[in-house]
Amino acid sequence: MNNTTYSVKKDEIVRKWYIIDADGKPLGRVATEAARLLRGKHKPTFTPNLDVGDHVIIINCSKAILTGNKINQKVYRHHSGYIGGMKEVSAKDMLEKNPEKAMMLAVKGMLPHNSLGRQSLKKLRVYAGSEHENIAQKPEVWEF
């Protein structure tokens, strides 16, 4: 009996393109599925220390919803680094003005906070509308 764990090699990694439609779906659920695909956790060859994930395109981010009272209570914060440099944007404003950024931040928070996560995030494309510029890659529709 062989008790060794198989580890995929870099030249054996096969990447696909998937498209997720966020229309009418909760923002967090879409982000979770996208993070799973970006990491490669849906593959039997998943290796935690390698980037084996696929490319993900998320369309219709402007039509994603927030459940409960998050639309009024959730606040996105960042700091400029200067004294008094705390910036706050409500979820309602963020989804109206920049829905791609809201989705990107949700996915980014679900990926590892290291070089592997930054590498995975580069394979994510986010669009507010239903049009995208990656038709040449022939993305498959991902249903969840």
Residue, then its C-alpha position, 0 to 999 in steps of 0.5 A: m500500500n502506497n501512503t504518499t500524498y500526490s502533489v500536483k506539479k506546476d506543468e500539470i496545472v490546467r486552468k479553465w475560465y468560468i463565468i458567474d452571474a451575480d444577478g439577484k444573488p447575495l454578494g457574499r454567496v457569489a464571492t464565496e464561490a468565486a474564491r473557491l474557484l480561484r483557489g482551486k478547491h473544487k479540483p481533486t488536484f487541489t494543493p494548498n501551497l500552489d496556485v491551482g485555481d481557475h480564472v473567474i469572471i463575475i458579471n452583473c455585480s450592480k444587480a447583486i443584493l445584500t440580505g438583511n439590513k446590511i445595505n444600511q448598516k455595512v460600512y467600508r473603511h480604509h485609512s490613508g495613513y495620515i492623522g484623521g485619514m479614516k475614510e468611510v463609505s456606506a454599502k449603499d453608496m459603494l453598490e451604487k457608485n462602484p459595485e465592482k470594488a464591493m465584489m472585489l473586496a468581498v472576494k479578496g477577504m476570502l482568499p489567503h492574506n499572503s502572496l498566494g492570495r494576491q496571485s489568485l486575485k489576479k485571475l479575477r475579472v469583475y464587471a458591473g454589467s452583463e458585457h465582458e471582454n473575455i469572450a475569446q477565452k470561451p468561459e463556461v457558466w458556473e452554476f451554484 
